[in-house]
Amino acid sequence: MIDDTQNAAELRRPRSKSGAGRGGRPSKEQAGEVDGRILDAARQVFLRRGFEGASIDEIAEAARSGKQTIYSRFRDKRALFTEVVTRDILARIAEFKAETPVGSTLEERLSSATATLLRWSFDADRIALMRLAIAEANRFPDLAARVSRTARDLSTKLGADLLRRSIGADELASMPAFAPERLVMTARFFLDVLVVPMMFRALFQVDLKYLEPEIDRHIEAGVTFFLAACRNDETRGSI
């Protein structure tokens, strides 16, 4: 384990001009690399030990850093956990980039988009971190509420973008549910029908490989149900 004496000695060691910013301070790139290394290490330790079992000492060792370096960036273990959850759940959603859905029909394009989204969501570490965040909801009520609210908002924007790229001009003209002013609400229903049920099951399924055979059947049935509701919307005025 790296102790603070060794870390302090390293901090006192002269830096080369190419490796430091003004006044001998680390450059923004270096500081960002250190932050990322700490958060990556903390993520793995929290997943392995849980919040209660994780220690700053173990995180410092995994990050090849010192406790002083960690505490200069994060007030305490709670702040570090908050940043890990925020980065790995919210930032990952915001950074998600899907290829344009493929298929000659709307059903095929929506199935393609849903399959991409579900298989991206079924990352084992991502699911494990969500489980940990839920388990610690009583300890971090504000964090749990913020993650839930923001994740819903971000995923709705993501769903709207996928629908926008899946809908052709003819389909847009004939299906009011996909009109621009209603697309956000339609995207929310799209996610609630096609993504949320499988995500909920994934949180309780220890081995995610057992869900893989069900994804295609779920998508086929879900897309049929969702589009039937959208087409019926022509006469009802709302989904």
C-alpha positions in Angstrom: 0.0 0.0 0.0 1.2 3.5 -0.8 1.6 5.5 2.4 1.3 9.3 2.8 5.1 9.7 3.5 5.9 8.2 0.2 3.3 10.2 -1.5 4.5 13.5 0.1 8.0 12.7 -1.1 6.8 12.2 -4.6 5.0 15.6 -4.4 8.2 17.3 -3.4 10.1 15.8 -6.3 10.9 18.4 -9.0 8.7 18.2 -12.0 9.9 18.6 -15.6 8.6 21.6 -17.5 6.7 19.3 -19.9 4.9 17.6 -17.0 3.7 20.6 -15.1 1.7 23.7 -15.5 2.5 27.2 -14.3 4.1 27.3 -10.9 5.0 23.6 -11.0 1.3 22.5 -10.7 0.0 19.6 -12.7 -1.5 20.5 -16.0 -5.3 20.1 -16.5 -4.6 17.0 -18.5 -2.6 15.5 -15.6 -5.2 16.5 -13.0 -7.9 15.0 -15.1 -5.9 11.8 -15.4 -5.5 11.6 -11.7 -9.2 12.3 -11.1 -10.2 9.6 -13.6 -7.8 7.1 -12.0 -9.2 7.7 -8.5 -12.8 7.4 -9.7 -12.1 4.2 -11.7 -10.4 2.7 -8.6 -13.2 3.8 -6.3 -15.7 2.3 -8.7 -14.1 -1.1 -8.5 -13.6 -1.0 -4.8 -17.2 0.0 -4.1 -18.4 -2.7 -6.4 -16.3 -5.3 -4.7 -16.7 -4.2 -1.1 -19.9 -2.1 -1.0 -20.0 1.4 0.5 -19.5 0.2 4.1 -16.7 -2.2 3.4 -14.8 0.1 1.1 -11.9 2.2 2.5 -10.0 5.2 1.3 -6.8 3.2 2.0 -7.8 0.5 -0.5 -9.0 3.0 -3.0 -5.7 4.9 -2.7 -3.7 1.7 -3.3 -5.9 0.7 -6.3 -5.5 4.2 -7.8 -1.7 4.3 -7.2 -2.3 7.5 -5.3 -2.1 8.8 -1.8 -4.9 9.5 0.7 -3.9 13.2 0.7 -4.4 13.3 -3.0 -7.9 11.8 -2.7 -9.0 14.1 0.2 -7.7 17.1 -1.7 -10.3 16.3 -4.4 -13.2 14.6 -2.4 -14.2 15.7 1.0 -14.8 12.1 2.3 -15.9 8.7 1.2 -19.5 9.8 0.8 -18.5 12.6 -1.6 -16.4 10.1 -3.5 -19.2 7.6 -3.7 -21.6 10.3 -4.9 -19.2 11.3 -7.7 -18.7 7.7 -8.8 -22.4 7.1 -9.0 -23.1 10.4 -10.8 -20.3 9.8 -13.3 -21.0 6.2 -14.1 -24.8 6.3 -14.3 -25.7 9.8 -15.5 -22.6 10.6 -17.5 -22.7 7.2 -19.3 -26.3 7.9 -20.4 -25.5 11.3 -21.6 -22.5 10.0 -23.6 -24.4 7.1 -25.2 -24.2 7.3 -29.0 -26.2 4.8 -31.1 -25.8 4.2 -34.8 -28.8 5.1 -37.0 -31.4 2.3 -36.6 -31.4 -0.1 -39.5 -34.3 -1.7 -41.3 -36.7 -1.2 -44.2 -39.8 -0.9 -42.0 -40.6 1.1 -38.9 -40.9 -2.1 -36.9 -37.4 -3.2 -37.9 -35.9 0.2 -37.2 -37.4 0.4 -33.7 -36.4 -3.2 -33.0 -32.8 -2.3 -34.0 -32.8 0.8 -31.8 -34.2 -1.1 -28.8 -31.7 -4.0 -29.2 -28.8 -1.6 -29.2 -30.1 0.3 -26.2 -30.8 -2.9 -24.1 -27.5 -4.6 -24.9 -25.6 -1.4 -24.0 -27.6 -1.1 -20.7 -26.8 -4.7 -19.8 -23.2 -4.0 -19.0 -22.5 -6.1 -15.9 -20.6 -3.3 -14.0 -23.2 -0.7 -14.9 -26.0 -2.9 -13.5 -23.9 -3.7 -10.4 -23.4 0.0 -9.7 -27.1 0.6 -10.1 -27.8 -2.1 -7.6 -25.3 -0.6 -5.2 -26.8 2.9 -5.6 -30.3 1.4 -4.8 -28.9 -0.5 -1.8 -27.5 2.8 -0.4 -30.7 4.9 -1.1 -31.4 5.2 2.6 -27.9 6.5 3.3 -27.9 8.8 0.2 -31.6 9.9 -0.2 -30.7 13.1 -2.1 -28.3 11.2 -4.4 -30.9 8.5 -5.1 -33.6 11.1 -5.9 -31.3 13.1 -8.2 -30.0 10.0 -10.0 -33.5 8.7 -10.6 -34.9 12.1 -11.8 -31.9 12.9 -14.0 -31.5 9.4 -15.4 -35.2 9.6 -16.4 -34.7 12.9 -18.1 -31.6 11.9 -19.9 -33.0 8.6 -21.1 -36.1 10.3 -22.4 -34.0 12.6 -24.5 -32.1 9.5 -25.7 -35.3 7.8 -26.5 -36.6 10.8 -28.4 -33.5 10.9 -30.5 -33.7 7.2 -31.3 -37.4 7.6 -32.4 -36.5 10.7 -34.4 -33.9 8.8 -36.4 -36.3 5.8 -36.8 -39.3 7.6 -38.2 -39.7 8.2 -41.9 -41.4 11.2 -43.4 -44.5 9.2 -44.4 -44.8 7.7 -40.9 -44.4 11.0 -39.3 -47.2 12.5 -41.4 -49.6 9.6 -40.6 -48.9 9.1 -36.9 -49.6 12.1 -34.7 -47.8 10.4 -31.7 -44.5 11.1 -33.5 -45.2 14.8 -34.1 -42.3 17.0 -32.7 -44.4 18.5 -30.0 -45.4 15.1 -28.7 -42.2 13.2 -29.3 -40.9 13.5 -25.7 -44.0 12.0 -24.2 -44.0 9.2 -26.9 -40.4 8.5 -26.1 -41.2 8.1 -22.4 -43.9 5.5 -23.3 -41.4 3.8 -25.7 -38.9 3.4 -22.8 -41.5 2.3 -20.3 -42.7 -0.4 -22.6 -39.5 -1.6 -24.1 -36.6 -0.8 -21.9 -37.7 -0.3 -18.2 -39.2 -3.8 -17.7 -36.0 -5.5 -18.9 -33.8 -3.2 -16.9 -35.9 -3.9 -13.8 -35.4 -7.6 -14.3 -31.7 -7.2 -14.8 -31.4 -5.6 -11.4 -32.6 -8.8 -9.8 -31.0 -11.3 -12.2 -27.6 -12.2 -10.8 -26.3 -13.7 -14.1 -27.4 -11.5 -17.0 -26.7 -14.1 -19.6 -30.0 -15.7 -18.6 -31.9 -12.7 -20.0 -30.2 -12.7 -23.3 -32.5 -15.3 -24.9 -35.5 -13.3 -23.9 -34.4 -10.0 -25.4 -35.5 -10.7 -29.0 -38.9 -12.0 -27.9 -39.4 -9.0 -25.6 -38.5 -6.6 -28.3 -40.8 -8.2 -30.9 -43.8 -8.2 -28.6 -43.0 -4.7 -27.2 -42.6 -3.0 -30.6 -45.8 -4.5 -31.8 -47.7 -3.3 -28.7 -46.1 0.2 -28.8 -46.8 0.8 -32.5 -50.4 -0.4 -32.1 -50.9 2.2 -29.5 -49.2 4.9 -31.7 -51.4 4.0 -34.7 -54.5 3.9 -32.6 -53.6 7.4 -31.4 -54.7 8.7 -34.8 -58.3 8.7 -33.6 -57.9 9.1 -29.8 -55.6 12.1 -29.8 -53.2 10.8 -27.2 -51.2 7.6 -26.5 
